[in-house]
Amino acid sequence: MREGDGAKRLRGCFISEPVDWLPDGTPYSPRFGDRYHSENGGLTQARHVFLRGCGLPEAWAGLPQWRILETGFGFGLNFLVTWAAWRADPARPTLLHFVSTEAWPVSAADLLRATSVHPELAPLAEALHQQWWGLLPGVHRLRFDEGRVLLTLYVGDTQTMLRQQNLAVDAVYLDGFSPQRNPEIWDLHTLKAVARCCRRGTRLATWTIARAVRDALAQCGFEVTRVPGVPPKRDNLHAVYNPRWEPRTTRQPQGLLPKPTRPGPCIVIGGGIAGAAVAASLARRGWQVQVLDQATEPAAGASALPAGVFAPHVSPDDSVLSRLSRSGIRTTLEQAHWLLSEGVDWAHCGVLEHRTDGTPGLAPDWMDGPGAAWSQPAPPATLDQAQLPPDATACWHHQAGWVRPARLAKALLAQPGIRWQGDCQVVQLRQVEQPATDGNAATLVWQALNAQGEVLAEAPTLVIAAGAGSLELLDHRWPLQPVRGQVSWGLHPDDPASPAAPLLPFPANGHGNLVPRFPLGDDPMGRHGWVMGSTFERDIEALPPTAADVHTAHTTHWAKLQSLLPGIAPQLEPAFASALAEPGTAPAPKNTPGQMPAVHTWAAVRCTAPDRLPIVGPVDAAHLPGLWVNTAMGARGLTLALLCGELLAARLQGEPLPLDARLAKALGTERLL
């Protein structure tokens, strides 16, 4: 683990850790003057010192999840070996969590060079390499094997990061450069931070037998044993966390570490992206999920938007929303790659943000570090494609694109373990005691009732993810605000002799957003549409909107488009022409071949919390056990909904969180009490 002055550096103000390569091909750290692994090779050390030293794979057999903490990710060999062992084990846990700290991440090229020399690990190393980008200080969740192997990277000083996060693990790989070269990672305070992440019985393994390390581990509550080592080392250390005192599990609010709930039956109310994301996250963990929705088909509400933009939020101070959006984007990208057809359902094409208010968005030193993999000042060629002047204030977001939300929601709901039930209008929730049967104790279950008082479904766990409908189901517990949104959209001409103007090859956002081209069906060569939006009409729930409301929305979108893309807007003026005519005037002539078809409208109602952040967590853990909520996505569902689904599942099962604990707290229901 490369630490030193790592805790003092500013966000975004560092580059990849330099690595030297010795003549025998061994990676060497000039910062610490030490090899990254022992002379016998990192693979042998990973298998025999760490994996076997923690009793794996036998210890995890048949369990729902297994959680490992590693100090010092380096090139990831310990992770890759553990992942390979998980894959090869028929008794593997449903979910493998691997949490690792790293103060000085190596470059993606060095990572691949160090790991690809092992042919048996090469496919896994390539998968890791593909996700090794944008690792700013903080917490990053990388997902593999369709979300069943979760790598959580704490980029920063080990002691600091472990003190800030909420974590409970089953095994510890205590790794890093030698105690003589890098004493901070082996000192008493760091090992105390490690011990706070352990449960009684957590096993720890390391290659060092330094007396100071043994004494510090014993002081922290570990029972330490010297065992035969892997040559050239004569001895290694094994330890078990078994303190003589009752340990404090966390100094953080207990709400973020609920008593873990094992997979079982669950009801999710709401079939849009928020509900589908929760259902998919739980189903991957072995839950049996029943999704109830008032509509006949999934994604019939706000998630029926024809197409939408997902892109990170930027701010010079890297605000809470900016950091949340990056965690959300990474989650959306990963799951879209698993589930959707690129070019038909979505595209990872990048997004141009025209900052029409003239503010820069990015910090002055942003381009000096890994943040450049996320966003950068828009290059001249990109501005030229958007027909913006060279001095326009704009950002180019590499990790961004467009998606058809209904396609995403339906793909999430198609996962094994999920049962969809439409035409179910839930009007009341009721908790009842289920009597004991066959030696089982009595249990509390939640029932979802319709207007006639009939029970539509029942389960011990119920998640409200009904968007604007959440307000009634929550009995107006929190001041959720309904917000109607309207977009303008249209078709591109389908006359081969008169092809549509190209508009621009990527979406744009800033003052409104434009998806310039997306397919309307399953054929990427078929009919295409465009969409511009959206309005944000607070406290308005009426659907469909009146003719006057539609006219106002089209007028608003046309004005935003002229500000967002003044050089592109004229290409869509013919489409807006009839919509912008004053009510009562004669309609424009019907479309002729090659002409841009007239604009259409689409509207739905979303909801927001007072602070404009989603609400994720238990409704009232003390008085309403088993009742959870995932709602208030507002206008950021495509960016945040899938992350929120993972956060809810992690909290429900007592897992390592998929984002920084402080950001999780910002989304938690506890903030509204």
KOLDREN-739251 format. One record per atom (N, C-alpha, C): z, x, y. Coordinates in steps of 0.2 Angstrom, whole numbers, plus 5000, padded with zeros to 4 digits. Layout:
N
ZXY/...
***
This chain:
673
500050044994/500050005000/500050045006/499550035011/499550075017/499950045022/500450065024/500850035029/500950075036/501450115037/501550155043/501550105049/501050115053/501050075060/500750015059/500649985053/500249925052/500549865055/501149865056/501449805059/501349805066/501149855069/501149855076/500449845079/499949845074/499249835077/499149765079/498649755084/498549695086/497949655082/497949595082/497549555078/496749575080/496449595074/495749605076/495549675078/496049715079/495949785082/496049835077/495749835071/495649885066/495049875062/494849935059/494349935055/494549945048/494049945043/494249955036/494550025035/495050025030/495350085029/494850135026/494850205029/494350255026/494650275019/494150295015/494350315008/493850375007/494250435004/493850485002/493750484994/493250514992/493050514985/493150584982/493550594977/493650664974/493050674970/492950744968/492350764964/492350724957/492950704954/492950664948/492850594949/492750574955/492550504957/493250464958/493750494959/494450454960/494450444968/494650384970/494750374977/495350404979/495350424985/495950464988/496050434995/496650424997/496850405004/497050465009/496650475014/496750525018/497350505023/497550445023/498150425027/498750445024/498750435018/499450455014/499350515010/498750545009/498750605006/498850594998/498650544995/498750524988/498150494985/498150494979/497650454975/497850384975/497350344974/497450274973/497750254967/497650294961/497950274955/498050344951/498350334946/498550394942/497950434939/498050494936/497450534934/497150494928/497550454924/497250424918/496850364919/496750354926/496350294928/496750234929/496450194934/496850134936/496850084931/496350074927/496250024922/496850034917/496950094914/497450094909/498150084913/498250104919/498850084922/498950014923/498449974925/498449904926/498649874920/498349894914/498449854908/499149864905/499349934905/499949944901/500549944906/500549974912/501149974916/501249904919/500749864922/500949804925/500849744921/500249734918/500149674914/500649674908/500649724904/501049724898/501749734900/501949774905/502549784908/502949714910/502549664912/502849604914/502749554908/502649574902/502649534896/502049484896/501449504899/500849464899/500349484894/499949444891/499949374893/500349324889/500849344885/501249304881/501649264885/501949284891/502449254895/502149184898/501549184899/501249124903/500949074898/501049084892/500649044887/500848964888/500348924889/500548854889/500848824895/500848864900/501248844906/500648814911/500948764916/500448734921/500148794925/500648834927/500448894932/500848954931/500549004933/500949074933/500849104940/501349134943/501349164949/501549234949/501149284952/501249354952/501249374959/501649424960/501749454967/501549524966/501149554970/500949624969/501049654976/501349714976/501449754983/500849804983/500349794987/499849844987/499249834984/498749794987/498149774983/497649824981/497649874986/497149934985/496449914984/496149924978/495549904976/495549844971/496049824970/496149754966/496049764959/496149824956/496149834949/496649794945/497249794948/497849754944/497649674944/497349654950/497049584950/496549574945/496049614945/495449604940/495649604933/496149654931/496349654924/496749594922/497149574927/497549514926/497049444925/496549444929/496149394929/495749394922/495549454920/495149454914/495549434908/496249454908/496749434903/496749364903/496849324909/496849254909/496249224906/495649244908/495049224905/495049224897/495249284895/495249294887/495749254883/496249224887/496849194883/496749124882/496649094876/496649024875/497248984877/497849024877/498448984879/498548994886/498049014890/498249034897/498448974901/498848984907/499048924911/498448894915/498548834917/498048794920/497848834926/498348864930/498248894936/498548964936/498149014939/498449084940/498449094947/499049104949/499149134956/499249204957/498949244960/499049314961/499049324969/499649344971/499849354978/499949434979/499549454984/499649534985/499649544992/500049594994/500149625001/499649685002/499349685008/498949745009/498949755017/499149815019/499149825026/498549855028/498149895024/497549925026/496949905021/496649855022/496149835017/495549885017/495349905011/494749955011/494149915012/493549945013/492949915015/492649875008/492249835009/491949795004/491549844999/491149895003/490749944999/491249984994/491750014997/492250054993/492550014988/492749944989/493049904984/492549904978/491949884979/491449874974/491349944970/491350004974/491250064971/491750084966/492350064968/492950084964/493050044958/492749974958/492949934953/492349924948/491749934950/491149924946/491049984941/491450034941/491350084936/491650064929/491950004929/492249974923/491749914921/491349934916/490849874915/491149814913/491749814909/492049754907/492249704913/492349744919/492649704924/492049694930/491449714928/490949714934/490849644936/490749594932/490649524935/491149504939/491749514937/492349494941/492349534948/492249604947/492249644953/491749614958/491149594956/490649574960/490849504964/491149464960/491449404963/491949414968/492349464967/492849484972/492549514978/492049554977/491649584983/491349534987/491049484984/490749434988/491149394993/491849394991/492249354996/492649405000/492549475000/492949525003/492649535010/492749485015/492549485022/493049455026/493049475033/493449435038/494149435037/494449495034/495149495032/495549515038/495649475043/496049485049/496749485046/497249515050/497949515048/498149435047/498549425042/498749355041/498649345033/498649275032/498549255025/497849225023/497549255018/496949235016/496949205009/496649155007/496649125000/495849134998/495749174993/495149174989/495249144983/494649104981/494649064975/494149084970/494349084963/493849104958/493849054952/493349054948/493349014942/493548944944/493148924950/493148854952/493848834954/494248874957/494948864960/495448864955/495348894949/495948894944/496248964944/495949014947/496149084949/496249094956/496849094959/496949094966/497249164968/496849204973/497049264975/497249254983/497949264984/498149254991/498349324994/497949344999/498049415002/498549405008/499049445008/499449445014/499249515017/498849505023/498649565026/499149585032/499449635030/500049655035/500549695031/501049715035/501649755032/501949715027/502149745021/502349705016/503049675017/503549705020/504149675022/504149625027/503749635032/503649575037/503249515034/502749525030/502349465027/502849435022/503149465018/503649425013/504149395017/504449415022/504949385026/504649315029/504049325031/503749265035/503549205030/503349225024/503049175020/503549145015/503449085012/503849045007/503549055000/503849094996/503549114990/504049114984/503849094978/504249104972/503849124967/503949174963/503549204958/503849214952/503449224947/503649234940/503649304937/503249344941/503149414939/503049454945/503249524945/503049564951/502749634948/502249644952/501949714951/502149754957/502549804956/502849844961/502349904961/501949904966/501449964966/501349994973/501050044974/500950074980/500850154979/500750184985/500750264985/501450284983/501550344982/502150374979/502750364985/503350354982/503850354987/503950404992/503750464990/503750524995/503150515000/502650484998/502050485003/502150425007/502450365005/502450305008/503150265007/503650295010/504350275008/504450205010/504050175015/504250115018/504150055013/503650065008/503550005004/504050004998/504450064997/504950064992/505650064994/505750055001/506450055003/506849995002/507449995003/507949935002/507749875005/507549875011/507349815015/506749785012/506249825010/505649795007/505749765000/506249794996/506349774990/506849704990/507249704996/507549644997/507149584998/506549595002/506049545003/505749524997/505549574992/505349554986/505749514982/506449534982/506949494978/506949424980/506849414986/506949344989/506349294986/505849324984/505249294981/505349274973/505949304970/506049294963/506449244961/506349214955/506849164952/507249204947/507749174945/508149214940/507749214933/507649274931/507149284925/506549314927/506349324933/505749354935/505649424933/505149444930/505049514927/504649554932/504849624933/504549664937/504349734933/503849764935/503649824932/503349864937/503449934936/503149984941/503150054937/502750094940/502650164937/503150214939/503450204945/503950254947/504650244944/504950304943/505650294941/506150334946/505850334952/506250374957/506950344958/507450384958/508150364958/508350314964/508050324970/508150284975/507850214974/507250204970/507050144969/507450104964/507650144959/508050114954/508750084957/509050124961/509650104964/509550044969/508950044972/508849984977/508749924973/508349924968/508249864964/508849834961/509349884958/509949854956/510349824961/510349854967/510749824973/510449754975/509749744973/509449684975/509549624970/509849644964/509949594959/509549604953/509249654952/508749674946/509149714941/509049694934/509349734929/508749784927/508849844928/508349894928/508349934921/507749944918/507749984912/507150034912/507350094910/506750144909/506450134902/505750134902/505450124896/504950184895/504650194889/504150254889/503550234893/503350284896/502750284901/502050294898/501550284903/500850294901/500750364903/500550414899/500350484900/499850484906/500050534911/500450584911/501150574913/501350514914/502050494916/502450484910/503050514909/503450504903/503850434903/504050414909/504350344909/504050304915/504150234913/504050184918/504650144919/504650094924/505250054925/505049974923/505549944920/505449874919/506149844922/506049784925/506649754928/506649674927/507249644927/507249574927/507749554932/507549504936/507949474941/508549434939/509149454939/509649424936/510349434940/510349424946/510949444950/511549414948/512149444950/512749424948/513049364953/512649354958/512749304963/512249244963/512349194966/511849134966/511349154972/510749164971/510349194976/510149134981/509949154987/509649104992/508949104991/508649054990/507949044988/507449064994/507749035000/507349045006/507749035012/507549065018/507849045024/507448995028/506848975025/506448935029/506648855027/506348805031/506548735030/506348715023/506848685019/506748665012/506148625011/505948585017/505348545016/504748575014/504648645015/504048675013/504048705006/504648705003/504748724996/505048664992/504748604991/505048554987/505148574980/505548534977/505648544970/504948534966/504748584962/504048574960/503948514955/503448484956/503248424952/502748444947/502848434940/502348454935/501748404935/501148424933/500648374933/500748314929/500548254932/500548194929/500148144932/500248074931/499848024935/499948024942/499448004946/499548004953/499047954956/499247914961/498747874965/498547904971/497947904973/497747924980/497347864983/497647844989/497347784992/496847814998/496147804997/495647825001/495147864998/494547844998/493947884995/493547924999/493747945005/493347985010/493548055008/493348105013/493448175011/494148195010/494648165014/495348185014/495648165007/495448105005/495648074998/495348114993/494748124993/494348164988/494548234987/494748264993/494948334993/495648334989/496148294990/496748294987/496648274980/496248224978/496148214971/495848274967/495348304970/495048364967/495548424966/495948434971/496448484970/496948474965/497148414965/497648394959/497348394952/496748364952/496448364945/496348434942/496148484947/496048554944/496748574941/497248554943/497948574941/498148534935/497748484933/497948444927/498248374928/498248354934/498448284936/497948234933/498148174932/497748114931/497748074937/497148074941/497148044947/496747984947/497047924950/496747864951/496647854959/495947854961/495847844968/495647774969/496047744974/495947674976/495547674983/495047624984/494747624990/494547554991/494547534997/494347464999/493547454999/493147504999/492447504999/492247494992/491547484991/491247474984/491047544982/490947594986/490647654985/491147714988/491147774986/491547824989/491247844996/491647865000/491447895007/491047845011/491347785011/491047725015/491247725022/491747755024/492047755031/491847815035/492247855038/492047905043/491647955039/491747965032/491448015028/490747995027/490547935029/489847925028/489347945034/489647985038/489248025043/488648055040/488048045043/487348065040/487448145039/487648185044/487748255043/488248275048/488548325047/489048355052/489048435051/489348455057/489448535057/490148555055/490148615052/490848645051/490748715054/491248735058/491248795061/491948815063/492148875064/492748895066/492848885074/493448875075/493648865082/493848935085/493748955091/493849015094/494249005100/494649055101/495049055108/495249125109/495349155115/495549225117/496149245114/496649195113/497349205111/497349195103/496849175100/496849165093/497349105091/497349055094/497848995094/497948975087/498348925086/498548895079/497948865077/497548825081/496948795078/496448845076/496348895080/495848945078/496048975071/496648995070/496849025063/496748965058/496948905059/496848855054/496148845053/495748845058/495048835056/494748885052/494948945052/494648995048/494848985041/495548975040/495748955033/495348895030/495248845034/494848785032/494148805031/493848845035/493148855034/493048895027/493548945026/493448985019/493548935013/493948885014/494048835008/493448795008/493148765013/492548725013/491948765010/491848825012/491348865010/491348875002/491948895000/492048904993/491948844988/492148794990/492048734986/491348704987/491048714993/490348684993/489948734989/490048794988/489648834984/489748814977/490348794975/490448764968/490048704966/490048654971/489948584970/489248554972/489048594978/488448564981/487848604980/487248574982/486548604981/486448624988/486348694989/486248714996/485548704998/485448675004/484748655007/484648585006/485048555002/485048475001/485648445003/486248465000/486848435002/487148475008/487048535009/487348575014/486948645015/487148675020/486848745022/487348785025/487348845022/487848905025/487348945030/487148915036/486648945040/486848975046/487548965048/487748985054/487648935059/488148935065/488148885070/488148925077/487748905081/487748925088/488248885092/488748915095/489148875100/489048895107/488748845111/488548855118/489248835122/489548885125/490148865129/489948855136/489848785137/489548765143/490048765149/490648775147/491148785153/491248855155/490848905152/490848975154/491349015151/491848985148/492449025145/492149065139/492449135138/492149175133/492249155126/492849125124/493049105118/493349165114/493049215113/493249275109/493649325114/494149355111/494549405114/494049465115/494249505121/493749565122/493649615117/494249625112/494149675107/493949645100/493749585100/493649545094/493149585090/492649615092/492049645089/492349715086/492949735087/493149805085/493449795078/493449735075/493749725068/493449675064/493749655059/493449615054/493349545056/493549525062/493449465065/492649455067/492349505067/491549505068/491249475062/491549475056/491249445051/491249365051/491649345056/491749265057/491249245063/491349275068/491049255075/490849315079/490349315083/490249365088/489849335094/489849365100/489449345105/488749335103/488449275105/487749265102/487249315104/486849345099/486449395101/485849365105/485449415108/484849385112/484349345108/484249365102/483749335098/483949265097/484549255095/484849185094/484849145100/484949165106/484949135112/484149115113/483749155112/483049145113/482849085108/483049085102/482849035098/483048965100/483648965104/483948905106/483748885113/483248925116/482948925122/483548925128/484048965127/484548975132/484449035135/484649045142/484549105145/484949165143/484749225144/485049285141/485749285143/485949255149/486649265152/487049205150/486849165145/487249105143/487849125139/488349095140/489049105137/488949075130/488949105125/488849075118/489149125113/489349095107/489549125101/489149105095/489049155091/488749145085/489249145079/489249095075/489749085070/489349095063/489549155060/489149175054/489449125048/490049115048/490349075043/490348995045/489848965045/489748895048/489048865045/489048805046/488448775044/488448695045/488048655041/488048585041/488148565034/488448505033/488548475027/488448395027/488248365022/488248295022/488848265019/489348245023/490048225020/490048185014/489648135014/489648085008/489548125001/489048165002/488848204996/489448254994/489848284998/490348324997/490948274994/491048224997/491648174994/491448154987/490848134986/490648114979/490748164974/490548224976/490548284971/491248304970/491748294975/492448304973/492748254969/492548194970/492748134965/492448134958/491948174957/491648174951/491948224946/492548264948/492848314944/493248274939/493248314933/493648284927/494348274929/494648214927/495348194928/495448144934/494848124937/494848084943/494548014940/494847954942/494547894940/494547854947/493947834949/493747804955/493847724954/494147694959/494147614958/494047584965/493447564966/493247534972/493447454973/493347424979/493447354980/494247344979/494647394981/495347384981/495647394988/495847334990/496147334997/496847334996/497147394997/497947404997/498247385003/498647335003/499047305009/499747325009/500047345003/500747355003/500947404997/501447444999/501647494994/502347474992/502547484986/503247464983/503447514978/504047534979/504347584974/504847544969/504747554963/505147514958/505447564953/505947544950/506247584944/505947564938/505647604934/505347594927/505947604922/506047554918/506647564913/506547614908/507047644906/507047694901/506747664894/506347714891/506047694885/505947754880/506147734873/506047784868/506447854870/507047844873/507447904874/507247934881/506747914884/506547934891/507047904896/507247944901/507647914907/507247864911/507547824915/507247784919/506947824925/506347804927/505947834932/505747794938/505647824944/505447784950/504647794950/504347734951/503647734952/503447694958/502847714961/502547684966/502047634964/502047574967/501447524965/501047514972/500447504971/499947484976/499747414975/499847374980/499747294979/499247274984/498847224981/498347194986/498647134990/498247094993/498547044997/498846984993/498646984987/498946924983/499546954979/499747014981/500347034978/500247064971/499647074969/499447104962/499547174962/499747204957/499847274956/499147304954/498847344959/498247374957/498347444953/498847474954/498947544951/499747554952/499947604947/500647624948/500747694945/501147734949/501247804946/501847834950/502147884947/502747914951/502547944957/501947974958/501648004964/501147964967/501147954974/500647914978/500447954984/499847964985/499648004992/499247954996/499447945002/499047905007/498547945010/497947935010/497347975013/496847925015/497047875019/496647825021/496347825028/496347885031/496147885038/496447845042/496147805046/496347755051/496847705047/496647685041/497047635037/497747665035/497847725036/498547755035/499047725039/498947705045/499447685050/499747625047/499447575044/499747515041/500147525035/499847575031/500147585024/500847625026/500847665031/501447705033/501947655037/501747595038/502147545042/502347575049/501747605052/501847625059/502347675060/502547715055/503047765055/502947815060/502347835061/502147885066/501647865071/501547885077/501047855082/500347885081/500047865075/499347885074/498947845078/498447875081/497947845086/497247835083/497047775082/496347765080/495847785085/495347815083/494747845087/494147825084/493747785088/493047765085/492547825087/492147845083/491647895084/490947865083/490447875088/489747855087/489347915087/488747915083/488247975084/487647935085/487147975087/486447955088/486048005083/485647965079/485248005074/484547975073/484148015070/483447995069/483048025064/482448005063/482048035058/481548085061/481348135058/480748175060/480148145058/479648155062/478948125060/478748145053/478448105049/478248125042/477448135041/477148135047/476448135047/476248215046/475948235040/475748305039/475348335044/474948295047/474448315052/474748335059/475348305060/475748315066/476448325064/476648385062/477248405060/477748405066/478348395064/478948385069/479048455073/479148445079/479348505082/479948545079/480048605079/480548635075/481248635078/481348605084/481948605087/482248675087/482748685082/483048755081/483248765074/483248825072/483348825064/484148825062/484548805066/485248805065/485648755069/486148725067/486548685072/486848715078/486948675083/487348695089/487848655090/488448685093/488948645095/489248675102/489748635104/490048655111/490248595114/489748565118/489748505122/489448455117/489748425112/489448385107/489148435102/488848405097/488448455092/487848415089/487348465088/486748445085/486648475078/486448435073/486148455067/485448445067/485048495068/484348475070/483948455064/484148475058/483648455052/484148455046/484048395042/484448395036/484048345032/483948355025/483648305021/483948245020/483648185019/483948125019/484048095012/483648135007/483748115000/483948174996/483648184990/483748234985/483248284985/482648274989/482148324989/482148364996/482248424995/482248465001/481548465005/481048445002/480348445005/480248375007/480648325006/480548255008/480748245016/480848175017/481048155024/481648195026/481648215033/482248245036/482448205042/483048215044/483348185050/483648235054/483948215060/484348245065/484848205067/485448235069/486048195071/486348235077/486548195082/486848215088/487548175090/488048205091/488648165092/489248215094/489848185094/490048125093/490448095099/490448035100/490948005105/491648005102/492148005106/492848005104/493247955108/493147885105/493447825109/494147805107/494647835110/495347825108/495547745108/495947735103/496247665103/495647605102/495047625100/494547575099/494447575091/494447515088/494347515081/493747465079/493547425084/493047375083/492347405079/492147375074/491547395071/491247325069/490547325069/490147375072/490247375080/490047425083/490047425091/489547375094/489747355100/489247305103/488647345105/488147305107/487547335110/487647375116/488147355120/488347395126/488647455124/489047455119/489447515117/488947565114/488447535110/487947585108/487547615113/487347575118/486947605124/487347655127/487947645128/488347695132/488447765127/488447755121/488547815117/487847855117/487347815116/486647855116/486547885123/486747855129/486747885135/487147955135/487747945133/488248005133/487948055128/487648045123/487448095118/486748135122/486348095125/485748125128/486048165134/486548145138/486748195143/487048255140/487448245134/487748305131/487248355129/486748325126/486148365123/485848405128/485748375134/485348415140/485848475142/486448465142/486948515144/486948565138/487048545132/487048595126/486448635125/485848605125/485248635124/484748615129/484748635135/484248605140/483548615138/483448675135/482748685133/482448655127/482948635123/482748595116/482748515118/483148495122/483248425123/482648385124/482148405128/481548365129/481148355123/481248395117/480848375111/481148305108/481748295110/482048225107/482048175112/481848185118/481748135123/481448075121/480848075117/480448015115/480847975110/481348005106/481747965102/482247925106/482547955111/483047925115/482747875120/482047875121/481747835126/481947765126/481847725121/482047655120/482747645121/483147685118/483847675117/484147685124/483847725129/484147735135/483847685140/483447645138/483147595143/483747545145/483747525151/484247475153/484247415148/484847385146/484847325142/484447265146/483947235143/483647175146/482947195147/482747265148/482047285149/481647285143/480947285144/480547275138/480647335134/480547325127/480647385122/480047435123/480147495121/479647545121/479147525115/478547545116/478047535110/478347565103/478047535098/478247555091/477947625090/478347655085/478147725084/477447725081/477047785084/476447795081/476447865077/475947875073/475947935068/476047995072/476448035070/476648105073/477148095079/477348035081/477748025086/478548025083/478948055087/479648055085/479947985085/480147965079/480447895078/481047885082/481147815084/481647795088/482347815086/482847825090/483547845088/483947785085/484347805080/484747755077/485547765079/485947725077/486647735079/487047735072/487647765072/488047765067/488747765070/489247725067/489947725070/490447715064/491047745065/491647735061/492247755065/492847735062/493447745065/493847805061/494047855065/494547905063/495247895065/495647945064/496347935067/496548005068/497048015073/497248075075/498048075076/498348125075/499048135077/499148155084/499748145087/499848165094/499648235096/499748275092/499548345093/498848365091/498448315088/497748325086/497748375080/498248375076/498248415070/498348365064/498048385058/498148345052/498848335050/499048285046/499748275044/499748275036/500048325034/500048345026/500748355024/501048315019/501648325016/501948265014/502648265012/502948205010/503148165015/503148095014/503248055020/503948055022/504448055017/505148055018/505448075011/505548145010/505748165004/506348145001/506848125006/507548105004/507548035002/507147995006/507247915005/506647885001/506047925001/505447894998/505147944994/505547974989/505248024984/504648004981/504148054981/503548034977/502948014982/503147994988/502647964993/502448024997/501748034997/501448095001/500948065006/500648105010/500148085015/499748145016/499048135017/498548175020/498048145024/498248145031/497848105035/497748135042/497448095047/497448125054/496948185054/496448185051/495948235051/495548235058/495548175061/495148175068/494448195067/494248235071/493548255071/493448315067/493948345064/493848405061/493948405053/493748345050/493848335043/493448385039/492848405041/492348445037/492648515037/493048535042/493348605043/494048605039/494448555040/495148555037/495348515031/494948465029/495148415024/495248455018/494748495016/494848535009/495448575009/495548615015/496148655015/496848615015/496848555018/497348505018/497548485010/496948465007/497048445000/497348504996/497148564997/497548624993/498248634995/498348625002/499048625004/499548575001/499248515001/499648464998/499848474991/499348494987/499448514980/499948574979/499848624983/500348674983/501048654984/501148614989/501848594991/502048554986/501648514983/501948464978/502148504971/501748554970/501948594964/502348654965/502548674971/502948724972/502548794972/501948794973/501548854973/501548894979/501248954979/501148994985/500648954989/500848954996/500448915000/499748945001/499248905003/498548935004/498448965011/498948955015/498848985022/499549005024/499549035030/500149065033/500749005033/501349025032/501848965031/501948935038/501848975044/501948945050/501348895052/500748905049/500248865050/500348795046/500648815040/500748755035/501348705039/501748745042/502348705046/502048665051/501448685055/501148655060/500748595058/500648585051/500248535048/500748485045/501348505044/501848465039/502148405043/502248355038/502548295041/503248305044/503548355043/504248365045/504248375053/503648395056/503648405063/503648335067/503548285063/503548215066/504248185066/504748215062/505348175061/505748175068/
***
